Amino acid sequence: MNVKRTIQLVGGPTVVLGFGGLRLLTDPTLDLPRHYSQGGMESEKTITPALSAAELGRIDAVLLSHDEHFDNLDTAGRQLLQDVRLTVSTPGGAERLGGTARGLQPFESTELERPDGGTVTVTAVPARHGPAGVEAVLGKVTGFWLAAEDLGAVYVTGDNTSLDHVREIGHRLGSPDLIVQFVGAVRNPEWFDGQLLTMDGLGAQVSATLLGARAVAIAHAEGWTHYSQGRDEAVDAFIAAGLADRLLHTPVGEVVAF
């Protein structure tokens, strides 16, 4: 294990990644349990985050897959962004958020200075929040690829369902040491004939196989009633494929090295 690489699941899509001395936060959802109504979707947040904004401590950058949905950026998460020196997101998200937000196009990169010396390269990678044409309904999303020579690579999927995007990422960037895989198998029967809007367990397993990932941490798997699958279904898919050993055990709130 490399102690310079850690992951801490806060809840839902919210993860703290320790990477070369940097503390990077994905999709901050820090509200207490409550009801949400947005764009024709009703949902209850059912769990309290493992850490509050105050308990998170120093955050060097936020990796925000998209800003338009409550289960990826909520009220407390938006407040947190005001105190973070950099938020990396889609170009549209950065324009809406303003402040220190920076938008990246797919395969565009930015460099983050490491407190322990050197840099981490953050590359935006393509993602699609459902079937073809979904952007007109749910907007654009992004994933992220983190890389440093001495640390390897981490792929944060965001709310991606496209295996074609996964193949392109693998072709261009290679195999990651860790995938932070968003799942949840969200569906809305009124949109796109009920097709998946976030990845299910089988898709997560196929993605890991396509990329040859060394380890997978499951996120975006609990805490909202509009998810149709949880962590167990993802685990079952990996077990069925004989890949259970690739799953990183990440109890909520616990810091785990990888």
Secondary structure as GFF3:
##gff-version 3
##sequence-region A 1 258
A	DSSP	beta_strand	5	11	.	.	.	ID=ss1
A	DSSP	beta_strand	14	19	.	.	.	ID=ss2
A	DSSP	beta_strand	22	26	.	.	.	ID=ss3
A	DSSP	beta_strand	35	38	.	.	.	ID=ss4
A	DSSP	beta_strand	41	44	.	.	.	ID=ss5
A	DSSP	alpha_helix	53	56	.	.	.	ID=ss6
A	DSSP	beta_strand	61	63	.	.	.	ID=ss7
A	DSSP	alpha_helix	75	81	.	.	.	ID=ss8
A	DSSP	beta_strand	87	89	.	.	.	ID=ss9
A	DSSP	alpha_helix	91	97	.	.	.	ID=ss10
A	DSSP	beta_strand	101	103	.	.	.	ID=ss11
A	DSSP	beta_strand	109	113	.	.	.	ID=ss12
A	DSSP	beta_strand	119	127	.	.	.	ID=ss13
A	DSSP	alpha_helix	135	138	.	.	.	ID=ss14
A	DSSP	beta_strand	141	148	.	.	.	ID=ss15
A	DSSP	beta_strand	152	156	.	.	.	ID=ss16
A	DSSP	alpha_helix	163	173	.	.	.	ID=ss17
A	DSSP	beta_strand	178	182	.	.	.	ID=ss18
A	DSSP	three_ten_helix	192	194	.	.	.	ID=ss19
A	DSSP	alpha_helix	201	211	.	.	.	ID=ss20
A	DSSP	beta_strand	216	219	.	.	.	ID=ss21
A	DSSP	alpha_helix	231	240	.	.	.	ID=ss22
A	DSSP	three_ten_helix	244	246	.	.	.	ID=ss23
A	DSSP	beta_strand	255	257	.	.	.	ID=ss24
###
